[in-house]
Amino acid sequence: MKQQIESRGMRPIERRSISTDVARQIQEMIAREGMVPADRLPTERQLAETLSVSRGAVREGLKVLAALEIIEIRQGAGIFVAKPQLLALIDPSLVTSTERRRLLKQTIVARRGVEIMIAELAVAEATDAALDGVESYLKHADSDLVRTKLAHAIDLEFEKKIAWATGNPYVAALQDEAHRYFRAVWEAEKLMPHSADVRSAQHWEILAALRARDSKRAVELMTAHLDAQGLGNNPSN
């Protein structure tokens, strides 16, 4: 039975955020297989065996999906799809380069909406101490070793620091999802970010706007920062 479910594209979960990963894999399976309402999902025991996690972890993951009305758990009857799901991105290596470019542009659109909201929120809510933390990260990120090692991840970590500076874990969670898909497509396409000096200058300008509590300027700078991560200035585009 384990082999049968694995052939449906699911894989064992190794560590961290187990219940969240359980929910994500089930959601991806629903999307991948084009499952529709009333389609039956594997049992709790089968899912636990296939994913190599405890039944408790599976149960928690199922609760997440049920709360989102993606699945319906019928006592004594089984687990059923309640809403069909769209597959945003599972493995970008499986799609063509043209399709990956399209997906990258879509992830940038998604990130723009999230990051601009976060910039506006940071202007209003981030404390000076929280912004000091962002500044400390930028000083560390400006070292040559870190720049070389992290590439575009420096931008994502900078944005993450701003999200946490707002004090709102929910917008940070939204940002995590947008970053996850962007990172997957960017790395699959093997694109190189703009020069570290250019991106560092953008980071410091954004931080200055946040400290000045200048919402309009922060939004303008964040928009330009995100646009620079698009495909327009990559020679292979």
Secondary structure as GFF3:
##gff-version 3
##sequence-region A 1 237
A	DSSP	alpha_helix	2	6	.	.	.	ID=ss1
A	DSSP	alpha_helix	18	32	.	.	.	ID=ss2
A	DSSP	alpha_helix	44	51	.	.	.	ID=ss3
A	DSSP	alpha_helix	55	67	.	.	.	ID=ss4
A	DSSP	beta_strand	71	74	.	.	.	ID=ss5
A	DSSP	beta_strand	78	81	.	.	.	ID=ss6
A	DSSP	three_ten_helix	92	94	.	.	.	ID=ss7
A	DSSP	alpha_helix	97	125	.	.	.	ID=ss8
A	DSSP	alpha_helix	128	141	.	.	.	ID=ss9
A	DSSP	alpha_helix	144	150	.	.	.	ID=ss10
A	DSSP	alpha_helix	153	165	.	.	.	ID=ss11
A	DSSP	alpha_helix	169	189	.	.	.	ID=ss12
A	DSSP	alpha_helix	196	211	.	.	.	ID=ss13
A	DSSP	alpha_helix	215	227	.	.	.	ID=ss14
###
